[in-house]
Amino acid sequence: MGICFGKRKKSTAEIVPQNQPTTTIRLYGSPRSTAYIRVALKYKAAAVSLRCVVDDTCGGDDHNANENLVVAVEVAGSSSPQTERVSGPPSTLLQFIDTRFPHPPLLLQIRSPETTSLVAAVVKLTELQHRSVTWHLERLVRWATDLLTRQNKRGGRGGEIDPTVGTARMEVRKLGRSYTQLLELMLEHAQMEERLLFPIFNFADPMICKAANEEHARDLPIMNGIKEDIKSIEVIDNGSPAYQEALSNFSKRLKSLQERYRQHFLEEERELLPYMEAAELNKEQQQRLLDQCVDVMQETHSHNLFIFLLQGLLPHEAMHYLDLISMCSNKERTASMLQMII
């Protein structure tokens, strides 16, 4: 699960012999209009050596994202050079790329944002945010468990040294930075639900979201307490019994938070979100709700946290999230968000 934006990888020239065939994806369109497909190709490039070239034949960045684009897959350096071309809207190009390069899959089913109701979009947006938070919590729990068991040793299985793993103090600081990002994501997600979704449920039935509101109120002190735990561990001598005890208590609290959120998300998706359709919002209200959901999570949809959010999703989930974002009425902002993560 997840995406690896921002990590430097060896170039094709470094890892592929020069006499081997190379695959080039040539996108005909402006940088803005091709942004969605370029994000998709970042996932594919993690498994397949691809070179992406944008051929701006539109004379600028004013190309309409809904107009037909052209993608060409060019295989060079082989005994029989081949070029495949397909044209159409971004969804058609994505299907073609998924067929041509199956792994990792970006489409488990053909999505059609044009036929997706805006209420369903808000529900799915919420569920995908749940998925990302869940994945990051699981990752932090594994991280804390590893710190607790290896006791400041950098050796991995079989005694080998992992160059990506630092000292215990370095790893605690990295874990702390990751938890801070997760905390921001969780707080903005909770704010989105409390400000926009819960009032809808409350209008339909005042008792329906009482438990969810209470759950949010109980979680906040726990979340902040874990952040303070990390700060305390950073300053304790990592060879002392106090360090092991603090790390053990931190690991237990993190696991407890993970279980609370697992149950909390399950209850919301099973008992709360299905009532969105029953609220009977008109088309204008639905569009406003979707726009506001994106607006409220302003920091999350900024550069660093947006990538952090996408890292917690499978490739097809991340592309679905981008589909939902593209349904917002502010197309300029959507285009900027896509270009921001390329």
TADANOR-V101593 format. One line per field, one symbol per residue. psi: psi as a letter, one per 40 degrees, with the letter a starting at -180 (. if undefined). burial: I if it has 16 or more other C-alpha atoms within 10 Angstrom, else O. A space follows every 10 residues. Layout:
BEGIN
psi=???
burial=???
END
This chain:
BEGIN
psi=iiifiehhii idddehidei iihhhhhhii dddedddddd ddddeddhhi hhhhhgeefa eehheeihih hhhhhieidg hihhiiiaid dddddddddd gdhihehdih igddehiddd dddddddddd dddddddddd ddddddddde feheiaheei hheehaiddd dddddddddd dddddddddd dddddddddd ddddhdeded dddddddddd dddddddddd ddddeiheei dddddddddd dddddddddd dddddddddd eddeeddeef iidddddddd ddddddfddd eicddddddd deiidddddd dddddeeidg dddddddddd e.
burial=OIIOIOOOOO OOOOOOOOOO IIIIIIIIII IIIIIIIIII IIIIOOOOOI IIOIOIOOOO OOIOIOOIII IIIIIIOOOO OOOOOOIOOI IIIIIIIIOO IOOIIIIOOO OOOOOOOIII IIIIIIIIII IIIIIIIOOI IOOIIOIIOO OIOIOOOOOO OOOOOOOIIO IIIOIIOIIO IIIOIIIIII IIIIOIIIOI IOOOOOOIIO OIOOOIOOOO OOIOOIIOII OOIIOIOIOO OOIIOIIIOI IOIIIOIIOO IIOIIOOIIO OIIOIIOOOO OOOOOIIOII IIIIOIIOOI IOOOIIIIII IIIIIIIIII IIIIIIIIOO OOOIIOIIIO IO
END
